């Protein structure tokens, strides 16, 4: 270095006499000094006026060893003593600090926008869920009104028809063939009555009567109720209660669900197979699952089984599983189904545990 001005002294903390005669690399961090020697040699081969290190963040070093960001402009100067290079060095610490502050402000703003967007999406999802529930409630109310009208218009005539058929069937004048036909009519009347009952049940808002019970006891009582049901003949029931599960629920409602699931499994196995009932769960949730060895459920049917009025059986109303789903959700739980063709189907019911169970 052959010329150093006062600004350079203030910028780097050296006295002028300390810099004169020194290599310019003394003003660079040590990690850049060796590479800069090669860059400087190449520049002297083809010296032109240009900024140094365009596109890079340049660093300079003060006498005390501290570093700071700089911008450097290079200009060649022909003199009687030969070629000199003029370097104009600017401290851009404040500009970098301002840019960093702006970047942080931008990042913080972007984070707040993302958080706000997430909140809005969450709120919108909640709104959609509420709207869906309201629409469902309106539909159920409409179905309830329709069902009440249907029940009034159908049940009374059905009762009269049933009574008349029973009188005719029990008449001494009826032949065996006629009694067989009338028994079939009575069966169909009962099936229609069941469909009307299920429709009313599905449309009616559920009002649980809560009580704390052990789910294992509810399962045992349900199985005792079904012990003589002919639909379970030929079905081997295996109980696997792995842990106690106290739940707060409506016993009548949950028993209705359990009966429906068990009888569905028995009908799927056509009175021949195994139904494994497993009771397990976590600290907060009790899970009871019903694994049958039936034929499984076709993929095209699986997504529809909880839909109202959907059934694959000629004698079903199509409301059994829809009622199960409705009741379990009213009780604060969930019902899921998994299946494998040729292996069987598993229904799993999750219910919240009572504290300390």
Secondary structure by P-SEA (a helix, b strand, c coil): cccccaaaaaaccccccccccccccccccccaaaaaaaaaaaaaacccccccccccbbbbbccccbbbbbbbbbbbbbccccbbbbbbbbbaaaaaaaaaaaaaaaaaaaaaaaaaaaaaaaaaaaaaaaaaaaaaaaaaaaaaaaaaaaaaacaaaaaaaaaaaaaaaacccccaaaaaaaaaaaaaaaaaaaaaaaaaaaacbbbbbbbbbcaaaaaaaaaaaaccccccccbbbbbbbcbbbbbbccaaaaaaaaaaaaaaaaaaaccbbbbbbbbcccccbbbbbbbbcccccccccccccccccccccccccccaaaaaaaaaaaacbbbbbbbbcccbbbbbbbbbbcccc
